[in-house]
Amino acid sequence: SLVLVLVPERILVIFFDQFITNSLAYNFLKAFVVAALCEESIKFIIVRKFIYNDDRFDEIKDGIFYTIVVSLGFACAENILYVVNYGIEIIQVRALFAVPLHASASGIMGYYIGKAKFSQSKKEERDNFVKGLCIAIAIHGLYNFIFFVEGSFISFIINAIILIAAFKFLYNKINVAILENEINENSKSSSSRIAPKIQEPISTPPVHPLFKKEIENIADKKKVEEEIVKKGYKKGDLYNK
């Protein structure tokens, strides 16, 4: 993925060097277009092309996982390139800032890729793709822009705050993805249940007539037992032997 990024990045840098004279505009374009847009787009393309349609991608949170894996592979290759060009000393800064940046920004994008995978329409899928990519580019670009403009201790403080906020956002999205998966699983379970009075719940023994009607309306044995306990009866007293 790094090789795929280097070519367009180099072309853009040459173009901006020739035609952009304002330093603030140059740093902005370099941060958001050369780095963020190119890098996050390549990660997105790799996930979309090689992972998105895989059968193992069967939950929303898988989008987060696979996109982070791709981003960390990219960060590792990028770190090697930086060490070759600038020396081993730079690895400490990149380990504390650049690697977490790639993981958090791409992880958030991965959440929306996961949402897109299970969208109900092509428009919803496309909207999730765009939203995830734009958020990743915004976080990545802002991080780079602050370093390009400031280049001092204050930039480390600001970017540390950005990374904390990004990870907090990612953490929330992970929890949402887990919850959405549970809801989807419950929905599938509910839709696959056998209609009442057609067949008894699987492995449920005959029950006391008092609860016969309720049993017919609830196929999940666990839920049946929970309802029985709530009514103050012992489960053993209610099953006919």
PyRosetta script that sets phi, psi and omega in degrees:
from pyrosetta import init, pose_from_sequence

init()
pose = pose_from_sequence("SLVLVLVPERILVIFFDQFITNSLAYNFLKAFVVAALCEESIKFIIVRKFIYNDDRFDEIKDGIFYTIVVSLGFACAENILYVVNYGIEIIQVRALFAVPLHASASGIMGYYIGKAKFSQSKKEERDNFVKGLCIAIAIHGLYNFIFFVEGSFISFIINAIILIAAFKFLYNKINVAILENEINENSKSSSSRIAPKIQEPISTPPVHPLFKKEIENIADKKKVEEEIVKKGYKKGDLYNK")
pose.set_psi(1, -33.0)
pose.set_omega(1, 179.5)
pose.set_phi(2, -64.0)
pose.set_psi(2, -40.3)
pose.set_omega(2, 179.5)
pose.set_phi(3, -62.1)
pose.set_psi(3, -40.0)
pose.set_omega(3, 179.7)
pose.set_phi(4, -65.3)
pose.set_psi(4, -28.3)
pose.set_omega(4, -178.7)
pose.set_phi(5, -81.4)
pose.set_psi(5, -37.4)
pose.set_omega(5, -172.4)
pose.set_phi(6, -60.0)
pose.set_psi(6, -38.3)
pose.set_omega(6, -177.0)
pose.set_phi(7, -65.0)
pose.set_psi(7, -55.9)
pose.set_omega(7, 178.9)
pose.set_phi(8, -64.6)
pose.set_psi(8, -33.9)
pose.set_omega(8, 178.2)
pose.set_phi(9, -62.4)
pose.set_psi(9, -43.6)
pose.set_omega(9, -178.9)
pose.set_phi(10, -65.2)
pose.set_psi(10, -41.0)
pose.set_omega(10, 178.6)
pose.set_phi(11, -62.6)
pose.set_psi(11, -43.6)
pose.set_omega(11, -179.6)
pose.set_phi(12, -66.2)
pose.set_psi(12, -40.6)
pose.set_omega(12, 178.9)
pose.set_phi(13, -61.3)
pose.set_psi(13, -44.9)
pose.set_omega(13, 178.3)
pose.set_phi(14, -60.5)
pose.set_psi(14, -42.9)
pose.set_omega(14, -179.9)
pose.set_phi(15, -63.8)
pose.set_psi(15, -48.0)
pose.set_omega(15, -178.9)
pose.set_phi(16, -66.3)
pose.set_psi(16, -35.9)
pose.set_omega(16, 177.1)
pose.set_phi(17, -60.1)
pose.set_psi(17, -33.6)
pose.set_omega(17, -176.3)
pose.set_phi(18, -81.9)
pose.set_psi(18, -34.7)
pose.set_omega(18, -168.4)
pose.set_phi(19, -117.4)
pose.set_psi(19, -14.8)
pose.set_omega(19, -179.2)
pose.set_phi(20, -104.1)
pose.set_psi(20, 115.8)
pose.set_omega(20, -177.5)
pose.set_phi(21, -102.8)
pose.set_psi(21, -26.2)
pose.set_omega(21, 178.9)
pose.set_phi(22, -73.8)
pose.set_psi(22, 124.7)
pose.set_omega(22, -174.4)
pose.set_phi(23, -65.6)
pose.set_psi(23, -38.2)
pose.set_omega(23, -179.4)
pose.set_phi(24, -66.5)
pose.set_psi(24, -43.8)
pose.set_omega(24, 178.1)
pose.set_phi(25, -65.0)
pose.set_psi(25, -38.9)
pose.set_omega(25, 179.5)
pose.set_phi(26, -62.7)
pose.set_psi(26, -46.8)
pose.set_omega(26, 179.4)
pose.set_phi(27, -64.3)
pose.set_psi(27, -37.8)
pose.set_omega(27, 178.6)
pose.set_phi(28, -63.1)
pose.set_psi(28, -48.7)
pose.set_omega(28, -179.5)
pose.set_phi(29, -65.7)
pose.set_psi(29, -38.2)
pose.set_omega(29, 178.9)
pose.set_phi(30, -66.0)
pose.set_psi(30, -38.8)
pose.set_omega(30, -178.5)
pose.set_phi(31, -72.7)
pose.set_psi(31, -48.6)
pose.set_omega(31, -172.2)
pose.set_phi(32, -88.9)
pose.set_psi(32, -30.6)
pose.set_omega(32, -176.6)
pose.set_phi(33, -99.7)
pose.set_psi(33, -56.3)
pose.set_omega(33, -176.5)
pose.set_phi(34, -62.7)
pose.set_psi(34, -48.5)
pose.set_omega(34, -176.4)
pose.set_phi(35, -89.3)
pose.set_psi(35, -65.4)
pose.set_omega(35, -170.7)
pose.set_phi(36, -63.9)
pose.set_psi(36, -52.6)
pose.set_omega(36, -177.3)
pose.set_phi(37, -62.1)
pose.set_psi(37, -48.0)
pose.set_omega(37, -178.2)
pose.set_phi(38, -64.1)
pose.set_psi(38, -47.8)
pose.set_omega(38, -173.9)
pose.set_phi(39, -70.2)
pose.set_psi(39, -47.3)
pose.set_omega(39, -178.9)
pose.set_phi(40, -68.3)
pose.set_psi(40, -33.0)
pose.set_omega(40, 178.2)
pose.set_phi(41, -66.1)
pose.set_psi(41, -41.2)
pose.set_omega(41, 178.6)
pose.set_phi(42, -64.6)
pose.set_psi(42, -42.1)
pose.set_omega(42, 177.0)
pose.set_phi(43, -60.2)
pose.set_psi(43, -45.0)
pose.set_omega(43, 179.5)
pose.set_phi(44, -59.9)
pose.set_psi(44, -45.9)
pose.set_omega(44, -178.6)
pose.set_phi(45, -61.8)
pose.set_psi(45, -41.4)
pose.set_omega(45, -180.0)
pose.set_phi(46, -62.8)
pose.set_psi(46, -47.1)
pose.set_omega(46, 179.1)
pose.set_phi(47, -63.8)
pose.set_psi(47, -44.1)
pose.set_omega(47, -177.6)
pose.set_phi(48, -66.3)
pose.set_psi(48, -37.8)
pose.set_omega(48, -174.7)
pose.set_phi(49, -80.8)
pose.set_psi(49, -42.0)
pose.set_omega(49, -169.0)
pose.set_phi(50, -109.0)
pose.set_psi(50, -16.0)
pose.set_omega(50, -173.8)
pose.set_phi(51, -121.1)
pose.set_psi(51, -35.0)
pose.set_omega(51, -170.1)
pose.set_phi(52, -53.0)
pose.set_psi(52, -41.7)
pose.set_omega(52, -175.7)
pose.set_phi(53, -94.3)
pose.set_psi(53, 6.3)
pose.set_omega(53, 178.2)
pose.set_phi(54, -70.3)
pose.set_psi(54, 141.0)
pose.set_omega(54, -179.4)
pose.set_phi(55, -63.1)
pose.set_psi(55, -24.8)
pose.set_omega(55, 179.9)
pose.set_phi(56, -75.6)
pose.set_psi(56, -13.8)
pose.set_omega(56, 173.7)
pose.set_phi(57, -84.6)
pose.set_psi(57, 81.8)
pose.set_omega(57, -172.4)
pose.set_phi(58, -123.4)
pose.set_psi(58, 11.6)
pose.set_omega(58, 175.6)
pose.set_phi(59, -141.6)
pose.set_psi(59, 155.7)
pose.set_omega(59, 179.9)
pose.set_phi(60, -60.3)
pose.set_psi(60, -41.0)
pose.set_omega(60, -177.3)
pose.set_phi(61, -67.7)
pose.set_psi(61, -17.4)
pose.set_omega(61, 174.5)
pose.set_phi(62, -62.9)
pose.set_psi(62, -32.0)
pose.set_omega(62, 176.3)
pose.set_phi(63, -60.8)
pose.set_psi(63, -40.1)
pose.set_omega(63, 177.5)
pose.set_phi(64, -64.4)
pose.set_psi(64, -48.9)
pose.set_omega(64, -176.3)
pose.set_phi(65, -60.6)
pose.set_psi(65, -52.2)
pose.set_omega(65, -175.4)
pose.set_phi(66, -67.0)
pose.set_psi(66, -36.6)
pose.set_omega(66, -180.0)
pose.set_phi(67, -70.1)
pose.set_psi(67, -37.1)
pose.set_omega(67, 176.1)
pose.set_phi(68, -65.0)
pose.set_psi(68, -40.9)
pose.set_omega(68, 178.0)
pose.set_phi(69, -59.0)
pose.set_psi(69, -45.6)
pose.set_omega(69, 178.3)
pose.set_phi(70, -62.3)
pose.set_psi(70, -42.4)
pose.set_omega(70, -178.0)
pose.set_phi(71, -66.4)
pose.set_psi(71, -37.6)
pose.set_omega(71, 179.2)
pose.set_phi(72, -70.3)
pose.set_psi(72, -35.4)
pose.set_omega(72, 173.9)
pose.set_phi(73, -62.8)
pose.set_psi(73, -40.9)
pose.set_omega(73, 176.9)
pose.set_phi(74, -64.0)
pose.set_psi(74, -45.3)
pose.set_omega(74, -179.0)
pose.set_phi(75, -62.2)
pose.set_psi(75, -38.4)
pose.set_omega(75, 178.9)
pose.set_phi(76, -62.8)
pose.set_psi(76, -47.1)
pose.set_omega(76, 178.9)
pose.set_phi(77, -63.7)
pose.set_psi(77, -39.3)
pose.set_omega(77, 179.1)
pose.set_phi(78, -65.8)
pose.set_psi(78, -38.6)
pose.set_omega(78, 178.1)
pose.set_phi(79, -62.0)
pose.set_psi(79, -41.5)
pose.set_omega(79, 178.1)
pose.set_phi(80, -60.3)
pose.set_psi(80, -42.5)
pose.set_omega(80, 179.5)
pose.set_phi(81, -63.8)
pose.set_psi(81, -40.9)
pose.set_omega(81, 179.0)
pose.set_phi(82, -66.2)
pose.set_psi(82, -40.0)
pose.set_omega(82, 179.3)
pose.set_phi(83, -64.3)
pose.set_psi(83, -41.3)
pose.set_omega(83, 178.4)
pose.set_phi(84, -61.2)
pose.set_psi(84, -40.2)
pose.set_omega(84, -175.5)
pose.set_phi(85, -84.9)
pose.set_psi(85, -33.9)
pose.set_omega(85, -171.6)
pose.set_phi(86, -122.1)
pose.set_psi(86, -4.0)
pose.set_omega(86, 178.8)
pose.set_phi(87, 98.7)
pose.set_psi(87, 163.2)
pose.set_omega(87, -174.4)
pose.set_phi(88, -66.7)
pose.set_psi(88, -21.9)
pose.set_omega(88, -176.2)
pose.set_phi(89, -61.3)
pose.set_psi(89, -30.4)
pose.set_omega(89, -175.2)
pose.set_phi(90, -72.1)
pose.set_psi(90, -15.4)
pose.set_omega(90, -175.4)
pose.set_phi(91, -65.0)
pose.set_psi(91, -29.6)
pose.set_omega(91, -179.2)
pose.set_phi(92, -65.2)
pose.set_psi(92, -46.2)
pose.set_omega(92, 179.6)
pose.set_phi(93, -64.7)
pose.set_psi(93, -42.5)
pose.set_omega(93, -178.4)
pose.set_phi(94, -68.3)
pose.set_psi(94, -34.2)
pose.set_omega(94, 178.0)
pose.set_phi(95, -66.4)
pose.set_psi(95, -35.6)
pose.set_omega(95, -178.1)
pose.set_phi(96, -82.6)
pose.set_psi(96, -27.1)
pose.set_omega(96, -173.5)
pose.set_phi(97, -121.2)
pose.set_psi(97, -56.2)
pose.set_omega(97, -172.3)
pose.set_phi(98, -65.9)
pose.set_psi(98, -44.1)
pose.set_omega(98, -178.7)
pose.set_phi(99, -64.6)
pose.set_psi(99, -48.8)
pose.set_omega(99, 175.0)
pose.set_phi(100, -59.7)
pose.set_psi(100, -33.8)
pose.set_omega(100, 177.5)
pose.set_phi(101, -61.0)
pose.set_psi(101, -50.1)
pose.set_omega(101, -179.7)
pose.set_phi(102, -59.8)
pose.set_psi(102, -42.2)
pose.set_omega(102, -177.8)
pose.set_phi(103, -65.9)
pose.set_psi(103, -45.8)
pose.set_omega(103, -176.1)
pose.set_phi(104, -71.4)
pose.set_psi(104, -48.4)
pose.set_omega(104, -178.8)
pose.set_phi(105, -62.3)
pose.set_psi(105, -45.9)
pose.set_omega(105, -179.0)
pose.set_phi(106, -72.6)
pose.set_psi(106, -32.4)
pose.set_omega(106, 177.2)
pose.set_phi(107, -62.4)
pose.set_psi(107, -41.3)
pose.set_omega(107, 176.7)
pose.set_phi(108, -63.8)
pose.set_psi(108, -43.5)
pose.set_omega(108, 175.7)
pose.set_phi(109, -59.4)
pose.set_psi(109, -38.7)
pose.set_omega(109, 179.9)
pose.set_phi(110, -62.8)
pose.set_psi(110, -33.7)
pose.set_omega(110, 176.6)
pose.set_phi(111, -59.8)
pose.set_psi(111, -45.1)
pose.set_omega(111, -178.8)
pose.set_phi(112, -72.9)
pose.set_psi(112, -27.6)
pose.set_omega(112, 172.4)
pose.set_phi(113, -65.8)
pose.set_psi(113, -40.9)
pose.set_omega(113, 175.8)
pose.set_phi(114, -62.9)
pose.set_psi(114, -40.9)
pose.set_omega(114, 176.5)
pose.set_phi(115, -62.3)
pose.set_psi(115, -40.6)
pose.set_omega(115, -179.8)
pose.set_phi(116, -62.6)
pose.set_psi(116, -38.5)
pose.set_omega(116, -178.5)
pose.set_phi(117, -57.0)
pose.set_psi(117, -35.2)
pose.set_omega(117, -176.1)
pose.set_phi(118, -111.5)
pose.set_psi(118, 25.8)
pose.set_omega(118, 177.5)
pose.set_phi(119, -70.2)
pose.set_psi(119, 155.4)
pose.set_omega(119, -178.4)
pose.set_phi(120, -88.7)
pose.set_psi(120, -10.6)
pose.set_omega(120, -179.3)
pose.set_phi(121, -149.6)
pose.set_psi(121, 163.2)
pose.set_omega(121, 177.7)
pose.set_phi(122, -64.2)
pose.set_psi(122, -36.9)
pose.set_omega(122, 179.3)
pose.set_phi(123, -64.4)
pose.set_psi(123, -44.4)
pose.set_omega(123, 178.4)
pose.set_phi(124, -63.4)
pose.set_psi(124, -39.9)
pose.set_omega(124, 177.5)
pose.set_phi(125, -61.7)
pose.set_psi(125, -48.0)
pose.set_omega(125, -180.0)
pose.set_phi(126, -62.6)
pose.set_psi(126, -41.8)
pose.set_omega(126, 179.7)
pose.set_phi(127, -62.0)
pose.set_psi(127, -39.7)
pose.set_omega(127, 178.0)
pose.set_phi(128, -67.5)
pose.set_psi(128, -39.8)
pose.set_omega(128, 175.7)
pose.set_phi(129, -57.5)
pose.set_psi(129, -50.3)
pose.set_omega(129, -176.8)
pose.set_phi(130, -64.3)
pose.set_psi(130, -43.9)
pose.set_omega(130, -178.6)
pose.set_phi(131, -62.1)
pose.set_psi(131, -46.9)
pose.set_omega(131, -179.8)
pose.set_phi(132, -62.8)
pose.set_psi(132, -44.3)
pose.set_omega(132, -179.5)
pose.set_phi(133, -65.5)
pose.set_psi(133, -41.4)
pose.set_omega(133, -179.4)
pose.set_phi(134, -65.4)
pose.set_psi(134, -41.0)
pose.set_omega(134, 179.0)
pose.set_phi(135, -64.9)
pose.set_psi(135, -43.8)
pose.set_omega(135, 179.1)
pose.set_phi(136, -61.8)
pose.set_psi(136, -43.2)
pose.set_omega(136, 178.9)
pose.set_phi(137, -64.3)
pose.set_psi(137, -40.7)
pose.set_omega(137, -179.3)
pose.set_phi(138, -62.8)
pose.set_psi(138, -46.6)
pose.set_omega(138, 179.8)
pose.set_phi(139, -65.0)
pose.set_psi(139, -48.9)
pose.set_omega(139, -178.6)
pose.set_phi(140, -62.6)
pose.set_psi(140, -45.0)
pose.set_omega(140, -178.7)
pose.set_phi(141, -65.8)
pose.set_psi(141, -42.1)
pose.set_omega(141, 179.3)
pose.set_phi(142, -62.9)
pose.set_psi(142, -42.8)
pose.set_omega(142, 177.4)
pose.set_phi(143, -57.5)
pose.set_psi(143, -50.0)
pose.set_omega(143, -179.3)
pose.set_phi(144, -65.1)
pose.set_psi(144, -41.9)
pose.set_omega(144, -177.6)
pose.set_phi(145, -60.7)
pose.set_psi(145, -41.6)
pose.set_omega(145, 179.4)
pose.set_phi(146, -63.4)
pose.set_psi(146, -41.5)
pose.set_omega(146, 177.4)
pose.set_phi(147, -67.1)
pose.set_psi(147, -39.9)
pose.set_omega(147, -179.1)
pose.set_phi(148, -66.3)
pose.set_psi(148, -39.1)
pose.set_omega(148, -175.6)
pose.set_phi(149, -81.2)
pose.set_psi(149, -48.3)
pose.set_omega(149, -175.8)
pose.set_phi(150, -80.8)
pose.set_psi(150, -61.3)
pose.set_omega(150, -179.1)
pose.set_phi(151, 62.0)
pose.set_psi(151, 27.5)
pose.set_omega(151, -177.9)
pose.set_phi(152, -136.3)
pose.set_psi(152, -173.6)
pose.set_omega(152, -177.3)
pose.set_phi(153, -61.3)
pose.set_psi(153, -34.7)
pose.set_omega(153, -178.7)
pose.set_phi(154, -62.2)
pose.set_psi(154, -31.4)
pose.set_omega(154, 179.3)
pose.set_phi(155, -66.7)
pose.set_psi(155, -33.1)
pose.set_omega(155, 176.9)
pose.set_phi(156, -66.4)
pose.set_psi(156, -39.9)
pose.set_omega(156, 179.7)
pose.set_phi(157, -65.0)
pose.set_psi(157, -48.4)
pose.set_omega(157, -179.1)
pose.set_phi(158, -61.9)
pose.set_psi(158, -44.4)
pose.set_omega(158, -178.8)
pose.set_phi(159, -70.3)
pose.set_psi(159, -29.0)
pose.set_omega(159, 174.2)
pose.set_phi(160, -63.2)
pose.set_psi(160, -40.7)
pose.set_omega(160, 177.5)
pose.set_phi(161, -64.8)
pose.set_psi(161, -41.8)
pose.set_omega(161, 178.3)
pose.set_phi(162, -61.2)
pose.set_psi(162, -43.0)
pose.set_omega(162, -179.5)
pose.set_phi(163, -66.2)
pose.set_psi(163, -40.5)
pose.set_omega(163, 178.1)
pose.set_phi(164, -62.0)
pose.set_psi(164, -44.6)
pose.set_omega(164, 178.8)
pose.set_phi(165, -63.6)
pose.set_psi(165, -40.1)
pose.set_omega(165, -179.7)
pose.set_phi(166, -65.2)
pose.set_psi(166, -42.2)
pose.set_omega(166, 179.2)
pose.set_phi(167, -68.8)
pose.set_psi(167, -34.7)
pose.set_omega(167, 175.8)
pose.set_phi(168, -63.4)
pose.set_psi(168, -43.5)
pose.set_omega(168, 178.0)
pose.set_phi(169, -62.9)
pose.set_psi(169, -43.3)
pose.set_omega(169, 178.6)
pose.set_phi(170, -63.7)
pose.set_psi(170, -42.3)
pose.set_omega(170, 179.0)
pose.set_phi(171, -58.8)
pose.set_psi(171, -43.4)
pose.set_omega(171, 178.3)
pose.set_phi(172, -63.7)
pose.set_psi(172, -39.8)
pose.set_omega(172, 179.6)
pose.set_phi(173, -67.2)
pose.set_psi(173, -34.6)
pose.set_omega(173, 176.3)
pose.set_phi(174, -63.1)
pose.set_psi(174, -45.4)
pose.set_omega(174, 178.7)
pose.set_phi(175, -63.1)
pose.set_psi(175, -40.6)
pose.set_omega(175, 177.7)
pose.set_phi(176, -63.3)
pose.set_psi(176, -42.0)
pose.set_omega(176, 179.8)
pose.set_phi(177, -62.1)
pose.set_psi(177, -41.2)
pose.set_omega(177, 178.5)
pose.set_phi(178, -63.9)
pose.set_psi(178, -44.7)
pose.set_omega(178, 179.4)
pose.set_phi(179, -63.5)
pose.set_psi(179, -43.2)
pose.set_omega(179, 179.4)
pose.set_phi(180, -63.0)
pose.set_psi(180, -36.5)
pose.set_omega(180, 177.9)
pose.set_phi(181, -65.6)
pose.set_psi(181, -41.1)
pose.set_omega(181, 178.5)
pose.set_phi(182, -63.8)
pose.set_psi(182, -40.4)
pose.set_omega(182, 178.2)
pose.set_phi(183, -63.7)
pose.set_psi(183, -43.1)
pose.set_omega(183, 179.1)
pose.set_phi(184, -63.2)
pose.set_psi(184, -40.6)
pose.set_omega(184, 179.3)
pose.set_phi(185, -65.5)
pose.set_psi(185, -42.1)
pose.set_omega(185, 178.8)
pose.set_phi(186, -64.8)
pose.set_psi(186, -36.8)
pose.set_omega(186, 178.8)
pose.set_phi(187, -65.5)
pose.set_psi(187, -42.9)
pose.set_omega(187, 177.8)
pose.set_phi(188, -63.7)
pose.set_psi(188, -41.1)
pose.set_omega(188, -179.5)
pose.set_phi(189, -63.2)
pose.set_psi(189, -41.7)
pose.set_omega(189, -179.2)
pose.set_phi(190, -66.4)
pose.set_psi(190, -41.8)
pose.set_omega(190, -177.0)
pose.set_phi(191, -70.6)
pose.set_psi(191, -21.2)
pose.set_omega(191, -177.7)
pose.set_phi(192, -95.8)
pose.set_psi(192, -1.1)
pose.set_omega(192, -178.8)
pose.set_phi(193, -70.4)
pose.set_psi(193, 152.1)
pose.set_omega(193, 179.1)
pose.set_phi(194, -80.1)
pose.set_psi(194, 140.0)
pose.set_omega(194, -176.9)
pose.set_phi(195, -61.9)
pose.set_psi(195, 151.1)
pose.set_omega(195, 179.2)
pose.set_phi(196, -57.4)
pose.set_psi(196, 146.7)
pose.set_omega(196, 175.1)
pose.set_phi(197, 70.3)
pose.set_psi(197, 1.3)
pose.set_omega(197, 176.3)
pose.set_phi(198, -89.7)
pose.set_psi(198, -41.5)
pose.set_omega(198, -179.4)
pose.set_phi(199, -155.3)
pose.set_psi(199, 142.8)
pose.set_omega(199, 177.3)
pose.set_phi(200, -66.6)
pose.set_psi(200, 152.5)
pose.set_omega(200, 173.9)
pose.set_phi(201, -55.0)
pose.set_psi(201, 140.7)
pose.set_omega(201, -176.9)
pose.set_phi(202, -59.0)
pose.set_psi(202, 133.8)
pose.set_omega(202, 176.2)
pose.set_phi(203, 65.3)
pose.set_psi(203, 14.5)
pose.set_omega(203, 178.1)
pose.set_phi(204, -95.0)
pose.set_psi(204, 118.8)
pose.set_omega(204, -178.7)
pose.set_phi(205, -71.7)
pose.set_psi(205, 168.4)
pose.set_omega(205, 176.7)
pose.set_phi(206, -57.0)
pose.set_psi(206, 144.3)
pose.set_omega(206, -175.2)
pose.set_phi(207, -123.0)
pose.set_psi(207, 167.6)
pose.set_omega(207, 177.8)
pose.set_phi(208, -59.1)
pose.set_psi(208, 140.7)
pose.set_omega(208, -179.1)
pose.set_phi(209, -55.0)
pose.set_psi(209, -28.3)
pose.set_omega(209, 179.8)
pose.set_phi(210, -57.4)
pose.set_psi(210, -32.3)
pose.set_omega(210, -176.9)
pose.set_phi(211, -109.1)
pose.set_psi(211, 6.5)
pose.set_omega(211, -176.3)
pose.set_phi(212, -60.3)
pose.set_psi(212, -44.9)
pose.set_omega(212, -177.7)
pose.set_phi(213, -65.1)
pose.set_psi(213, -40.6)
pose.set_omega(213, 179.6)
pose.set_phi(214, -66.2)
pose.set_psi(214, -38.2)
pose.set_omega(214, 179.2)
pose.set_phi(215, -62.7)
pose.set_psi(215, -38.2)
pose.set_omega(215, -179.0)
pose.set_phi(216, -66.0)
pose.set_psi(216, -24.8)
pose.set_omega(216, -177.5)
pose.set_phi(217, -96.9)
pose.set_psi(217, -2.9)
pose.set_omega(217, -179.9)
pose.set_phi(218, -131.2)
pose.set_psi(218, 115.7)
pose.set_omega(218, -176.8)
pose.set_phi(219, -85.9)
pose.set_psi(219, -20.0)
pose.set_omega(219, -175.9)
pose.set_phi(220, -85.4)
pose.set_psi(220, 114.3)
pose.set_omega(220, -176.9)
pose.set_phi(221, -60.8)
pose.set_psi(221, -36.4)
pose.set_omega(221, -178.9)
pose.set_phi(222, -62.0)
pose.set_psi(222, -43.6)
pose.set_omega(222, 179.0)
pose.set_phi(223, -65.9)
pose.set_psi(223, -35.2)
pose.set_omega(223, 177.6)
pose.set_phi(224, -60.9)
pose.set_psi(224, -47.3)
pose.set_omega(224, -178.8)
pose.set_phi(225, -64.5)
pose.set_psi(225, -37.0)
pose.set_omega(225, 177.6)
pose.set_phi(226, -63.9)
pose.set_psi(226, -39.9)
pose.set_omega(226, 179.0)
pose.set_phi(227, -66.3)
pose.set_psi(227, -38.2)
pose.set_omega(227, 179.3)
pose.set_phi(228, -62.7)
pose.set_psi(228, -45.5)
pose.set_omega(228, -179.7)
pose.set_phi(229, -63.1)
pose.set_psi(229, -38.8)
pose.set_omega(229, 179.7)
pose.set_phi(230, -60.7)
pose.set_psi(230, -32.0)
pose.set_omega(230, -178.4)
pose.set_phi(231, -80.7)
pose.set_psi(231, -1.8)
pose.set_omega(231, 173.5)
pose.set_phi(232, 88.8)
pose.set_psi(232, 9.5)
pose.set_omega(232, 177.8)
pose.set_phi(233, -96.9)
pose.set_psi(233, 156.0)
pose.set_omega(233, 171.9)
pose.set_phi(234, -87.0)
pose.set_psi(234, 135.4)
pose.set_omega(234, -177.5)
pose.set_phi(235, -56.9)
pose.set_psi(235, -37.0)
pose.set_omega(235, -177.2)
pose.set_phi(236, -67.3)
pose.set_psi(236, -25.8)
pose.set_omega(236, -178.8)
pose.set_phi(237, -80.2)
pose.set_psi(237, -14.6)
pose.set_omega(237, -172.1)
pose.set_phi(238, -100.1)
pose.set_psi(238, -15.0)
pose.set_omega(238, 179.9)
pose.set_phi(239, -91.3)
pose.set_psi(239, 130.3)
pose.set_omega(239, 177.1)
pose.set_phi(240, -76.5)
pose.set_psi(240, 136.7)
pose.set_omega(240, 179.1)
pose.set_phi(241, -102.6)
pose.dump_pdb("model.pdb")
